[in-house]
Amino acid sequence: MKKHFILKVLLLSVILLFHFENSYSQQLPADMSQIKASQIPQAQLIQIQAQARMNNLSDNELMQEFQKRGMPEAEIKSLLERINALPQMNQGDDMEYNPKSNNLKRAYKGTSDFFKMPEVKSRVFGADLFGNAASTNAVNLKIATPQNYILGPEDEIQIDVYGINVSTQQATVSPEGKVNVKYIGPVNVSGLTIEQATSIIKSRLTKIYPSLSTGETKLTLTLGSIRSIQVNVVGAVKNPGVVTLPSLATIFNALYISGGPVDNGSFRNIELIRNNKIVSVLDLYDFILKGDQSKNLILRDNDVVRVPFVTTQIALAGSVHKEGIFELKPKETVSDVLAFAGGFNGMALRNVITGTRTSEKEKRIIDIANDNFNTFILQSGDSLFVDSVISKFENRVHVAGNVYKPGSYALEPQMDVDRLIEKAQGLKEGSFINRFNLVRRKTDQTKEYRVINYKELMKQNKKFYLQKDDSVYIASILELRDSSILTINGPVKKPGAFRYEDSMTLGSLIILAGGFLENATPKRIEIGRRKDNITLKNKNESTTEIITVDLDKDLGTLNMDLTLMPYDIINIKVDPFKVKQTNVKISGEIMYAGSYTLVNPEERLSSLIQRSGGLTPFADPAGVKLVRKKEKTDTAQLKRLALASLNVSKIGSNEKSDTSNLLKQADVEETTTEVAIDFEYLQANPNSDQDVTLKDGDEIIVPRFVNTVNISGEVLKPVTVQFKPGQGVSRYLYEAGGFTKSALKSRVYVVYVNGKSAKTKKLLGVKFYPKIRPGSSIFVPVKALNREVDPSKFGVLLSAFSSIMTTLVIIFKN
């Protein structure tokens, strides 16, 4: 029978183990707080992916599911990266996760905007001119009509006649290049400038308006709406091709529309080609550096703007106003490049520029001295660097210490220590002139220390000359002495330590301390003074001399001129005949509630109740309690005890809890405590041991009589019920529905109105509950929670149990 029983147990264990492992593989565990993403097998990941696709879960929803199960944020992201690295399932909208993104979002395949390289700002000088060209550099159509503007088909002109004769008419240039002018008919203006067209029309209208010839009538011709032209932008530009522009557009407008030259395109040799001939060459540097737009010509239909590739380009960096890549024309030198870069900045090393140059096979270093800036010819690909000045001073000396203006000063020829002190506005009082410390750098830049006997120099009328980077320190006599102090304690306005000054008296020190407080006595003032030449032959030998003196209350002449010595400690006493009043407060159901000053420090509670008129008819004498200011706890001692507990190598959970409570107590001090009072006994026995002696700040609270009982804690329905004389705790608990499953029944306790409490007692297995009074509170505590079994270890336990069962089966078979 035993063998059959063991086999059944073994079979059941195997089934349970298999079911545990299978259920883990079929669904996510409830607690994933300890799971590492790297430890989850591939098969499990595929299953999670399949379930997510089947339930149409997005990455955000899947992440929320992991968060609910306690998985850390870093592990969630790592897990999603592994899941999305699997082959994507072609179902639904075919979503994928972008692990490089900070946000979990749906991203469809084929989108290319989630990984877009940031635009790198070009270092080519002038490229920022076209940084936002397409949107900010439209053609200005509000300018006055240029006199050299060439008219063409679709241009609209306005002819204004004013003076003796007045007329206005508008006409549009026809495809044949003619405008139909009132009174004179068609006039051919194609290819004419505004100025030329004005002259022709004016001469023909003179027949109609004779006063045009005398000047009494005038004629003006202006553009209305303008035509569009097509311009070819070719070469090293970002967007080459044909662009359509208004007929007032210039070369700059065409360059803006095309995005400007590329990084290796020329900014200085931009060609305007018209009728297969170069009519102008534009240098953008003239515009950038000088604002010169003389070569920015108005374009015509079918013009070509050609940007060739750059011939010579060099890089300049370092201590200049504008770093970048600059284009050079033939015969331009280093001086020209510096001009393009705005020149040196304030920290530049101006005597030499270093750089690199590419030869046929490798690079080499070039150094350009400042006297060669105007003659050194640069080559394409040269890279120049302007270094900053070295952090050294060629004419600096320094003075510190007991002078009026310490700091650094310029070294003059044949400058000595006297001149340096003069620049520093002289020595302060108390300067130690027997020895100035000087730090000097030797030729190998190491430091050496020298001493200047300034007193001897003055006596012998000699000079000590300074060198570059010399540093002089002048000490004060007070710095070299040990600072002596005097200490005054007791009822003065500013007790504490004061600096000792020569010949300081007792009266002077008391005045420095602000004088006596109101409760100070001028009698029996003690001065503790160090003894000199102590032999210490025995341990009872006196080391301090105590001097007792009396002063006048109004700080008269009595002993005020007593000379003090360094390190004296003066102790002022409190006047024993001036006792501070003691105040208490009484509130609640008392006839005359309020604050009271005690007659003497030993006045008791019964006396105060009598002075305040006694209790009102609504008072609950059994609930009278006293709230007292709590004396300050030595928090440092509590922390030392707590830390000592933490240093114990083997510490249980209870000890850890006690240590935590100690630390909390050390950090947070309660300011008051309740003193429970048996007021009924006190009334019957005034001035007895139960009659509390009051203290300053006490508050007596007399509550109103409450005929209810409160039940709380681990009961089914916390409730407040009517007090019933003679009814015990069990009956009240029954009215609250009884205990919950987690109730600690043996520790039920009762708190009375006056603050006292009583616990449940147990004798021979029988519980004796406390007696219930009106206003009492019954509290049922909770059981201590048992530690839960770790699910991750359950499989290990089952495996161990299976091994034990197998071993027992083998033993029984034998």
Phi, psi and omega in degrees: 000322181297319182296317179297321179296317181295319179297321179296317179298318179297315180298317179297322180296317180297319179297315179298318180297316180296319180295321179297312181294321182292317180294327177296324181283338184272336182215161180288141178292154182292326181247111180247019184293333182255004184275133176263134181298327182288344183266352181282128183293160182300319181299321178295320179298317180298321180292319178297319179297316181296317180295321179296318179294320182296324181265009179055043179273130174279173179297324178297316180292322178294320178297318178298324178295319178292323180295322178300328183269011172085012182286134179299153184300317182296321180290327178298312181296320179296320180293317179295325176297318179293320180295316183282348173282347177289160176303131184288140178272130182279076180218143179070223183266008173056066183271156177219161183255135179259102184292343181277349182273146177284337183252140174276117183211165178278127179229122183277147178298146178094345177286142184240002185272349182282344175232088183238123182295133177294145181289131180265128182292132182290143178269356182290130180297123180101346183293330180293347175296333183248020184298326180226047192296315191296328187259344188242358186237058177285160180288135178279109182266004184261008181284159177294151183294118179294138181293337180264013179292131181269123180283151179203175181307142178081354172290141177250125180245154179237128182251116181247125175247128183213156184126232176296319177254142181229129173198153178222135176211153178242145180214149180249136179290125182283167177304335178277356177092018183245153172238143181264106183261133181301136179082333184243350176085199184292138175232129180278115181240000183299130179083358179267152173281168177302319181295318180292317180296323178298318181295317181294312182295322181296318182295325180284326181282350179299329178294329181272319180241087182302332183292349175297329182283332181271348181091357178288336173241139181240159181226133174233147179234122181230163178277138170265247173280149185247164182273171174259147177234161177245130182234139177265124176249117187229169176096213187274065175241163184288324181228075181291158177142190180271129178240143178259126186226158170295155185290352175270000184292151179247182178299320179302318181298319179295321178293320178299314182297327182272004177088358179083173180295151173286175185299329178257018175268156183280136173259356191239356181226050182277122188260138170255114183252125181226126183054044176065020177231144176282113183262341180200149174238120185261132175248108182295336179297329177298321179287315184294317186269329186239347185075019183279118179246021184296332180265003180274077188281156175286137183276159174236166181301134178072014171295157177238126173255116184246128177250107180284168175284152185290148178264310182232121180227131178230157179252140178228129181219172177107217188275063173233166183287330183220104175282156176160190177252126188242147178260135182243145171267164179305141177074002174281145190241189179297323179300321179295319179297318178297324178294318178299323183276005179082007178085180179291149169270182188295337184257012186285144170275110194267350186275344181204146173239131178258164179187181178234150179224139180267121175266194183295328186242327186207180181265159175215159183271141174235140174240130183239112178286157186294335178282356178252004183300326185275351185240342185287121180268127181270158178243155179299134181097351177296143178235117184253149178223127177260111182283165176266161182295150179289150185278065177221155178244135183273348183214047184247137166229158188227143175227139181219166177104222192273056172237163185287326181230078178291154178151194181262143181222159181285134178279122179261161176300136179055041181274132180246182182296324179302317181293323178295318178295323177298317178296328180275015176066025171092169180278145172281165176295146178081018178287141179272097188271356179288338186207110169260135175270132179235131175251126183230141177269132177278178183296332178271013176072006173279158184267146170229149184248131179233162179241132178249114175274088186294328179296318180291323178298317180293322181295320183267001180055047179252168181240145172241110186274144184262159176238169180303136178070014173295143179231122184249133177241128181246117184274161175259146179300323180294328178295326184279347178265152173287125183290122180268147181230161171238145182237133177235129182239161175105194187283072168238164187291324181229073179291158177139199184265142177229149178290135179282131174242151184300133177067025178290138182255168179297318179297320179297319180294319180296322178293319176299327180278006175090000180088177183288149166280170185296329184265012180276151174246136178281000182269153172055043173286128182254137175243116177268118186237138176297142174266145176261158175055049178280133180269331180054053177283333176221161188289344181266005182291138182288134178250349182231138176261128180258122179247123181253128181225159174243144177239167171282144180299325181269019179056051176284207187276346186297113176059010181290335182265016178294121184284132180267162178243158178305140176072014174297145175241119183254126182245116177266139184261158175274138179292118182292344182267006178239091183263131181292140179295147179252125182246139175228170182227141176231134184219168178099217186276069178231150186297313182234081181288151178150196180266145181226143173261128184288145180294320177210162184298348182254013180295140187252172186297319182299323179295319181292321178298319180294319180294330183270009173091000179083177184281152175280167179296341183268359185285155175251099183300328181289345183259004181297130179220163182239130176255121186240141174298131182278136177293144182298134178274145175286090184295329179297320178294320179298318180294323178296320178296319181295314180293326176296324178293322180293336182281350178291130186292319180250112183224130182276177182294324180294318179296320178298320179296317179298320179297317178299319179294323178298316180296318178297319180294326180290329183272327183237113180262133173283138185270338181227164174217154181263136176250112181287139185233135171267083190293327181296320177291322181296321178296321182283335184227070178296150181063017175276184178295334180279350180278107190290135172279126186279154177235164180298131179091357179296150175228123178261126182246123178250106184280162173283147180294127180240122184260046179226167176230133180257132177241126182215177181098217185275065172239159184294325182218092175305135189204159172246127185235166180290138176290136178234118182303135177084351182278133184269180183299319184301319181293319178296320177297325177297322180290340177267010177092357181088184183283154167273174180294333184265011183285140174263090191295327184284352183245022177299135179223162184237134176249126182268168186298326182279004177100345177290158178222158180221140183255166177284133178254155183228129179223118180055040176082357181257129179273134177243106182281154178294161178284143181259133177237164178302137180084001181289160176234126178260130182233130179252113181285170181260150176292153173291133182288134174283146180291128181288149178286134179287117182299331183292341181263358184295320179297322179295319179297319179296320179297318179295319179295322178296320179296319179296317181297319179297319179297318179296322179297316180297320180296315182293327178295325180282000000 
